[in-house]
Amino acid sequence: MTFLWNRRTLKRVAPPSNKFSDTDLDYSRIFEDDYVHKNHLTLNYAGKGLNFAVKSKATVDLKGASLNKVDPKTSFSTKIITQVADSALEAKFDNKGTVRLWTDLGTYDVGVPLTVTAKVKTNNTFDRLSWAAQLHSRHGDVLTWNRLHVKGTGHLFWNAKAQYVRGDILAGVITKLSTATLLLSKISAFGAYQVNANSTVFAEFNTKTNGIKADPTSQVLTVASTVRARNNNYGVKLAYNLLNKVDPISVEVGTVAKINSETTVRAKIDNKTTLALSTKYVHNSNLTIQVGTAVTLNEPASFTTNKVVPVPLGVRLNFAYL
């Protein structure tokens, strides 16, 4: 067995950026909820030193405040990424007392490249502990992930993920098995086909169960398509909830438009007439400003009340020192 790398530069020193449950389908970035209206003010800071990087985030939520009672909710978290010996280490802390350590133990040659990662999560009193260990490898066109995860309840879960990528085709499956019941509590199947250089179609099916019956909110079949024209991306997503007999279908149409090198506009609307808008402006390499809102067009009373900010509005400031 050969250790494939040892000392690495800071740019490469980072625990895996993708979550294990990610389906790696690009259409989600058009519809992801980063319109910042849920938190009225968000401050992000990123900094980098010789052998470490820092990312901090603070939010102030005035959504529930009225003219007579201002009751903002605040939250913050800090993430520090550094290198210990030959391994990357990420430590994260937040105002709820959560402490998370995530380390990348390296890539080894065991006939195929095998990457080993581990994560430990607890609180500031250390009376609640969960941990996970993960192996990631490549076998030709197939990528595999296997993870053992012990939650704070003490229950052990085995997650498995396999993804096939060749040419214009991507396909994969994710499963989650409880070793206590030996029943699957999650199954996800997903795929994508790149029709041409500017358009791709996607499909995924997600279901969650408690080992006995399906969760009625989580058995959804989704199909989507994205098209790129010049500097703009357009997407449409159709989701069908197999267990929802009252309102099973949801539709979203979205776009990410690059106005110029500094300004990006995002917009999406669904079949319930909820419209979300967001504008991001890159002032310089150290400061990015984003403003967003979301309203339900057929319910004007929902955004014309006596709240401090009558229309849901969010502002995000991203500071970077690199």
Secondary structure, 3 states (H helix, E strand, C coil): CEECCCCCCCCCCCCCCCCCCCCCCCCHHHHCCCCCCCCCEEEEEEEECCCEEEEEEEEEECCCCECCCCCCEEEEEEEEEEEECCEEEEEEEECCCEEEEEEEEEEEECCCEEEEEEEEEEECCCCCEEEEEEEEEEECCEEEEEEEEECCCCCEEEEEEEEEEECCEEEEEEEEEECCCCEEEEEEEEEEEEEECCEEEEEEEEEEECCCCEEEEEEEEEEEEEEEECCEEEEEEEEEECCCCCCCEEEEEEEEEECCCCEEEEEEEECCCEEEEEEEEEEECCEEEEEEEEEECCCHHHHCCCECCCCCEEEEEEEEEC
